[in-house]
Structure formats: structure tokens, C-alpha cells
């Protein structure tokens, strides 16, 4: 998660799905509760007709998520086309 262009998708236990850039995170395995701070955070808004859309969190610098709320995390990176 330390790569500058990496972003993550966070799946929460309640079904909420977030994505953003992990600017700060707890990486100490001795901590009971770990946290990740997402910048440029978006939430997946699901609709009945299947036209799901990513909605940006308004008026915030980021979103703090704690490990007890997280089901799993997807690590993604910006894809680049070779020259």
C-alpha cells in the first residue's frame, strides 16, 4: 500500500464499498485495531436497475476506516500502457 499510485477498494462488513488512496495506515501487527485513512474517497452507491455509481464524499479531506469494520481490501494500481 506504500506505492504512490496505488488505490484500494475496501469492502466493509455492512456491505458498504469504498475506494480511495491509502495515505496513512497502521502497519504494526501488535495493534489490536488498525486504521486506514483514504483520500479522494468514494462510496459505491448501488441501484436496483444495476447502474451502480461511485459517489465522492463531499467536503472532506478523507475517510478513516477501522479494521473491525473491514471485511476485505483489494489492492489496485493504475494501469499504464507500454510505450
N, C-alpha and C positions, 0 to 999 in steps of 0.2 A: 504493500500500500504506500510505499515511500516514493514511487515513481511519479514525477511531476504531472504527467498527462493521464494518469490512471484515475478512473472514476469507479464507483461501486454502486451496486444495487443492493439495498437492504430490505429483506423480507421480514416483517415483524410478525410476532405470534398472533396478533389480532387480524391478520390478513392485509394490513397496510403495506404498500410497497413504495420505497423511497429511492431516489438516486441523487448522487452528488459527488463532490470531490472530497476525499477524507483528509482534511487539512491538519487535524490533530486527532490522536487516538492513543489509548492506553495499550502499551505492548508489554507490560510487566505481568508475567504469568502468576505472580504472587498475589495480585489484586483479585478480590472476590467479584467485584463489579467493574467491568471495563467500559469505556466510553469511546464513541467516535463522533467527531464534530464534522458535519457535512456542510460545505459551502456550495453555492449555486444549487441549492436543494430543490428537488421537485418531488411531487407525490403523484402516483398513478391513480387517476380517477376512472373507475370502471362504470360503463353504462350498460343498460340492458340490451341495447342493439349491437354490442360488441365493438363499438367505436371508442375504445379506451384512449385516454389522452393524458400526457404528463403535464401537470399544472405546477408552475413555480410558486414557492412560498413567497407571498408578498411581504415587503417591508421587513426583511430580516437579513442578518449577516450570515446565518446558518442555522442548522438544526443539530441538537445534541441528542444522541441515542445511546441508551444504556444496554449492556449485554443481556440482562434478564428479559428485555423486550424483543430481542432479536432471535428469529428462527434460523436464518442463514444469510450469508453475504456472498454476492457474486462479485468477483474482481474482474474488471474490464479495462481495456486500454484503447486509446484512439487508434484506429487503423490507418495505416498510411500506404499509399500506392507506390510501389517501387518505381524509380525513375528509369 
